[in-house]
Amino acid sequence: METIIFLETYKSGSSREAVRAAERLGYYTVVFTRKQKRMDQRAEYSDVHEMYLVDLDNYEEMKKKIRCLQEQGKIILSIVSFIDSYVHTAAVLTKYFCNNRIMIDPILKMENKILTRTTLQDTSFNTNYASYKENDLVDFMKKIHLNFPIIMKLPDSTGSKDVLLASNLEKIEKNVRKLKVRSLSSPILFEEYVDGPQYLVETLISNGKVNIIAVIQQEISKQERFIITGYLLLLDRSSRLYNSLTDAVCSIIKKFGMKDGACHLELRYHRGNWKLIEINPRMSGGAMNKMIEVGYGINLAEQIIQISLGKEPNIQKKHEKFVFTQYLTVPNSGKLKRVTGIKRALRHEGVDEVYLKPKKGTYLYKPLSMGHRYAYVLASSHQKEKAIQIAKTAAKEIKFHIG
């Protein structure tokens, strides 16, 4: 039985659509999860043929479970993850059990934010940065000569959880204390904040060739954290800005040495230069797979599965439409009583999908991480401004009633 193992999945989004794609392609799907909650909700994962509760930080436990699956006659073709923190783990296990054409080193450098900066040392794509450990903070700040404001993050930060902004030394001291609570022994990455429009680029690399799948302009809500609340799929590939962006992306990926796989990059256009904000060795989660499918007719999650199996991806566009996704957050924390306006939002012409994450009784938080986005409206049109207008207008119909 030809089997693909997934290290963790969410209920929706890119990771779940990857599992569905694998099943649709005729493969036996197995999910290793560390969440007891997923096991309790097993019936909601009909596309997962087998699910196991496994410590995803314990290689030996996972190897033992994989050997058990092999003894049952399952042929393990690939082990993948579309979830932060487990992409590298999946690559190591794939190399061990499947010997697929996967390189582990580029993944490790992308996952670790400090290694990302050292990989891009002496390139124009880097921001000014420094790594803080346990030395005297005041002395450290005098030596590094970074201009305020400064972004502070842990090397393994994901989804804005451990990304903080500081505009003075007092705020830096406060942020250091916060981040040390999260990880006492971890160094902290300091980066000069750069302004400018921000773009997300989804890429697929096959046999060393970098394919730009999608370029998305981002809207960022800068409150206590940097939360991305709007995504616009762009179509203008003839502009000078677009061409310079794709050139920068190809150069960056080549510096990391990735030959096969997927990654997404976030870049800002700052004073005539592209600056890398982040690079991650996986496709974006959330609505990204759906956006690309609506905009181009490409199921990117499915093509990533194909690459993991050593096959050539099919990235031929079937059509082209602008797509805008508006995410919703809540202004105050509290327990969710009810949500209204979902059906009204769906009735707006051009709305392709409305997604609601929390159930009644869930405690909602004002946005401190990307995980605190609780719904989205995805809309498309052949006109850019129309797609944006539809999504934003429909999103206003949705109200979270919090007690």
N, C-alpha and C positions, 0 to 999 in steps of 0.2 A: 504494500500500500504506500504510494508516494505521498510523503508527509512534509508539511512545513510547520515548524514550531515558531510561535510568536512569544516573545518575552513581554508580557503585559499587553493589555488593550484597554481602551476606554469604551464607554457605551456608545459614543458617537464620534464623528470626526475622522481624520485621516487614518488613525490606527485601526478603527473598526472597519472602515471601508477597505483597508488592505486585507483584513481577514475575509471579508465578503468576496473580494476579488479572487483570493486564493481558492475559495470554495467554488466560485463560478468557473474558474479555470480547471476544476476537476481534482484539486488536491485535497488530501485529508488534513484538516486544520487542528492543531493542538495549541492551547494557550497555557503558559506558565504565569500564574499571578501570585502576588504577595498579599493580595487583598481578600480577606475573608468575606467582605461584603459582596465581591463578585461571585464567590462560590455560593453564597446565600441566594443570589439572583441568577443562578445558573440557567434557569428556564428562559431568561431574556436574551440568551446568546445562542440562538438556534443555528447560526452559521459556524459555531465552534463545535467541532465533533468531540473533542475531549478537553477538559480543563482541570488543571492541578494547582493546588496551593503549594508554592515553592518559595524558599528564601532565595531571591534573585541576587543576593550578594554572596551566596555560597556556591562556588563553582563545583565543588565535589558533590553537593546535593543534586545540582542540576545534571551533572554528568551521569550520576547514578540513575536518575529518572529517564534520561535519554537512552541509556543502555537498556533499561527495562522496556522502553518502547521498541527498540531495535529487536529485542528478544521476542517481542510479540509479532514480529514480521514486518514492522513498519520501516520503510526506506526513508531515512531523513535526508531530504534534498537540500534544505536550507533552514537556518535559524536566524530570524530577523526580529528587529524591534523598531517601532515608529515612535517610541517614547524616550524622552530625555533620560539620561543616566544608563540606559540599557543597550544603546546602539553598540558601544564598544564591547560590552559583555557578549552580545549576540555575535559580533564579528569573531571574537576569540573562540567561541563554541563552534561556529561555522567552520573556522579554520581547522579545528581539532577533529570534528566529526565528518565534515563534508568536503574539505579541501577545495572549496570554491575559490575563484580568482578574486579574493578580497584582501586588501591591504589594511592592516590594523593601525599602523603608525599615523597615517593622516587623520583617522577618526579620533585618536587620542589627542592629537594636537588641536583639533577643532573643539572637542568637548571641554578642554581645559583653557580657560580664558587667558591665563598667563602664557601658556605654551603658544597660543594663537598669536599673541603680541611678539614673542621672541621669534616665531617663524617668519613674521613679516618685518623683522628688524631691518632698518635701513631702506625700507620701501616708502613710497609716497602715500601708501594706503593706511599706514599706521597713524594713530593719534599719539601724542606725547603721553608716556605712561611711566609708572614705577610700581614696584612690588614691595609692600610693607609687611614686615614680620613682627619681631618683638622689640625692635630697637626703639629708642626714645622718639616719641612722635614729633615733638617740636624740632628736634635736631634733624629728623628725617625730612620734614617739610622744608627746612632751610636748604637742604642738600639737593632736593629733586627739582626745584624751580618750576613747578607746574602752576599754571595760571588758574584762578578761580573763574567759574565754578568747576568742581571736580566730581567726576562719577566714581563711586566706590562700589566694588563688587567682589564676591567670592569667586574663586576660579571655576567652581562648578555651578554657578548661578544659572537658573532657568526661569523663564516667565516673569521677570521683574521682581521675584521674591527677595533676592539678595542684591538688588541694584539700588543704590542710594545716591542722592545729590547733596553736595555740600558747597556752601557759598562762603564759608569762613572757617577758621581753625576750631572755634567752639563746636560747630556742626560736625566737623571731621572727628573730633574727640567723641562726640555723642554717637556718630555712626560706627566708629571702631568698636565701641562697647556693644552696640546692637549686633554687629556682625560676629563678634567674638562669642556672643551667646549662641549664635547659630553654629559656629565651628571654632572652638578655642585654638586649635593648633594650625588652622589654615592661614596662609598668607592672604593679604588683601590687595587687590589690584586697584591702583589709583590711575584714572585716565582724565586728561583734560576734556571737558565738555566741548563738543563741536556742534554748532547750529547748522541749519540748512534743511531742505526737504529730504525726507527719508524714504528709501525704497527697499522693498524686499524682492529678492531674485531667487526663483526656484530653478534648480539645475539638475540635470541627469547626465552622469558621466559614464560612457561606455567605451571600453578599449582605449582609454586616454582622451577621447574626444568629448569636449564640454558642450553640452546642448543646453541652451537657455530656453526653458519651458515657459516661464511667465515672469513678467516684471510687474510688480504691484506697488503703487504709491500708498504710503501709510499716513493715517491721521493719528496724532499722538495727543493724549490727554495728560498733561503734566500737573499732577496733584502731589500727593505724598510720594507717589511712584510714577514711573513712565508707563502708562497703559495705552496700548494701541486699540483704538475704538473704531477705526475705519480703514477699509482696504479697497483699493480701486485697481482692477485689472486693466492694464494699459495695452493699447494696440498699435500706437505710433512707433514703428520700428525704423522709420526713415530719419528721425530727428538726430541732430548732432549729439544731444544729451544722451539719447538711448544708445547710440553707437559707442560713445565713450564709456557708458556704464557697462555694456556687455564686454568691452575690451578689458576693463578693470576686473570684472568678475573672472574672466578666463585667466588673466595673469595671476590673480590671487589663488585660484584653485590649483594652478600649476605649481605655485610655491609650496603648497601642501603635499603635492605628489599623488593626489587621488586619481586612480585609473578607472575604477568602476564603482558606481554607487550614486547616491543622491545627497545633495546638501542645499541648504538655503542660506543666503547671505543678507544681512541688513547693512545698507550703506547710506551715508549722507553726502550730499554735494555741498562742499564747504570751500568757499573762496576759490572756485575753479578746479578743485580737486575732489576725487572720490575718497572718502574715509570709511574704512570698515568699522562698523559698530559691533557686529557679531557674525560668526559663521557657525553653523550647526550641521553635523553629518547625518541629516535626515530631512525629509520634507516637513514643512510647517504642519501643525495640527489644526484643530478647529475646523473652520469652513473651507480651508485652502483646497482640498481635493475637489470639493463640490464647485468652488469658484472656477477652477481650471476646466472642469468637465462642462459646466454651463457655458463658459466663454469660448472654449476651443473644441469641445468634444473629446478631450483626452482624459482618461482616468489615470492620473499620475501614480497613484498607489499601486495600481495593477502593473504599470510599466516598471516600477521599482522591484516588484516581485519577480518579474521576468529577468531583470538584471541579476538579482540575487541567485537565480537559477542558471546563470551563464548564458542567457538568451539575449537576442537583440531586441531592444525596445521599439515599439511602434509609436512614434511621436508626431505622426502626420495630423495636422489640424483638419477637422471636419467642417468647421465654421468659425466665425469670429464675431464676438459680441463684447461690449464693455460690461463688466460686472462690478457692482459695489456691494460690500457687506458692511452693515452698521451693527456694531456690538452695543449692548446695553449694560450699564452698571447701575448701582443704587447709591443715592446720596448719603444714606444713613444705614447703619447696621441694625439688624433686628430679625425676628422670626417672620417668615413669609406666611401671610394669611391666605392670599389668593392672587392670581394674575388675571387681568382683564385685557381685552383688545387683540388677542391672538387671531381670532377669526376675522376681525375687521382688517388687520394688517395683511392677512392672506388674500383678502378680496381686492387689494390694490393691483391694478393691471401692471404686469412686469415683475411682480414679486415671484421668485422661483421657490423660495423656502423661508420658513420661519422656524427657528429652533429655540426651544425653551429648556433650560438645563435643570433648575431646581423643582422639587415637589413641595406641596403644601406642608408647612411645618419645618422646612429647612431654615437654618439660621444663615442669613445673608450678611455679607460684609461690604462696607464701602471699599472701593478698589485699592488694594495694597499689592495685588499681583494680578497676572493675566487670568488666573483661576477665578478671580472675582468678577468676571464678565458672565452674566447670567442668561443672556439670550442674544440672538442675532437675527437680522432680516437681510436676506440676500436677494438682490434684484438685478435685472439685466436689460440692456437696450442697445440698439445700434448707435445711439448717441450718448456720449460720455456724461454730459450734464444731466441727461434724463435718467440714467441709471442711478446716479447719486441722489437725485431728487426723489425718485420713487422709494428707495431704501430708507432715506431719512424721514420722509413723510409717513411711511408705513410704520416705522419704528416708534413714532410719536403716539401711535394708537395703543401701544403696550404700556401697561401700568402695573408696577409691583406694589401691592398693598402689604405694608409691614407693620407689625405690632410690637 
